[in-house]
Amino acid sequence: MSGRGRGRRAWQPLRGKASPVPVRDALDLLASTMGLASVDGINRLFLAWPDIVGTELATQCSPKRLSDATLVVEAIDQQWATELRWMTQLIADRCCEALGEGAVTEVKIVRPSLR
């Protein structure tokens, strides 16, 4: 899939980089072509998660994906998923405080998939 037409950039080699580049730079470029947050942003999100949702709730849910400013959070069961759904705006606001304005504009709550 090229990702064209969905607001994502098509893959392209690093411009003007005839020599090796730091892995972080390559991963950030790859993430941006897929509509994902930067490596640093993802790391900050995971580190700040207990502060964003609170320590008790952080043991019952976890961030799974941050793509195109949409954060997907997985809750361990329906009770916690319901609790989180009441908090989606607060979670988005706190994520933006931790990651920067506009980093998260939507929060989706999911349950673990049964395999």
C-alpha positions in Angstrom: 0.0 0.0 0.0 1.3 3.4 -0.9 -0.7 5.3 1.7 -1.7 7.9 -0.9 -4.9 9.8 -0.5 -5.2 9.2 3.2 -3.1 12.1 4.4 0.1 10.1 4.6 3.3 10.7 2.7 4.5 8.0 0.3 7.8 6.3 1.2 10.9 8.0 0.0 14.6 7.6 0.7 16.2 10.1 3.0 16.9 13.1 0.8 20.6 14.2 0.6 21.7 11.3 2.8 24.4 9.4 1.0 25.9 8.2 4.3 24.2 6.3 7.2 21.8 8.3 9.4 21.0 7.7 13.1 18.4 5.0 13.6 16.1 7.4 15.4 16.0 9.7 12.4 15.2 6.8 10.1 12.4 5.5 12.5 10.9 9.0 12.8 10.8 9.3 9.0 9.3 5.8 8.7 6.7 6.6 11.4 5.7 9.9 9.7 5.1 8.1 6.4 2.8 5.8 8.3 0.9 8.6 10.0 2.4 7.7 13.4 3.9 9.8 16.2 7.6 10.2 16.5 9.7 7.7 18.5 10.2 10.3 21.2 6.5 11.1 21.4 5.6 7.4 21.8 8.3 7.1 24.5 7.0 10.2 26.4 3.4 8.8 26.2 4.4 5.5 27.7 6.5 7.1 30.4 3.8 9.7 31.3 0.9 7.2 31.1 0.5 6.8 34.9 0.4 10.6 35.3 -2.1 10.9 32.4 -4.7 8.4 33.7 -3.6 7.9 37.3 -1.7 5.1 38.8 -4.6 2.8 39.5 -6.2 3.2 36.1 -2.8 2.8 34.4 -2.7 -0.8 35.7 -6.0 -1.5 34.0 -5.3 0.0 30.6 -2.5 0.9 28.2 -1.9 3.0 25.2 -1.7 0.8 22.1 -1.3 3.1 19.1 -1.0 6.8 18.4 -1.7 7.5 14.7 -2.9 10.7 13.0 -3.5 12.3 16.5 -5.8 9.3 17.5 -4.8 7.5 20.6 -6.0 3.9 20.9 -6.2 2.7 24.5 -6.8 -1.0 25.5 -8.7 -1.7 28.7 -8.5 -5.1 30.4 -12.3 -5.5 30.8 -15.6 -3.8 30.1 -15.8 -2.1 33.5 -12.6 -0.2 32.9 -13.4 0.4 29.2 -16.6 2.1 30.4 -14.7 4.2 32.9 -12.2 5.3 30.3 -15.0 6.2 27.8 -16.2 8.8 30.3 -12.6 10.2 30.5 -11.7 10.5 26.8 -11.6 14.3 26.6 -9.6 14.4 29.9 -7.1 11.8 28.5 -6.7 13.7 25.3 -6.1 17.0 27.2 -3.5 15.4 29.5 -1.8 13.7 26.5 -1.5 17.1 24.8 0.0 18.6 28.0 2.6 15.8 28.0 3.3 15.6 24.3 2.4 19.0 22.9 -0.7 20.8 21.6 -2.7 18.8 19.0 -0.8 15.6 19.7 -4.0 13.8 20.6 -7.4 14.9 19.3 -9.3 11.7 19.6 -9.2 8.8 22.1 -10.6 5.4 21.2 -11.1 2.7 23.8 -10.8 -1.0 22.8 -10.8 -4.3 24.5 -8.2 -7.0 24.0 -9.0 -9.1 20.9 -9.7 -12.8 21.5 -7.4 -15.0 19.5 
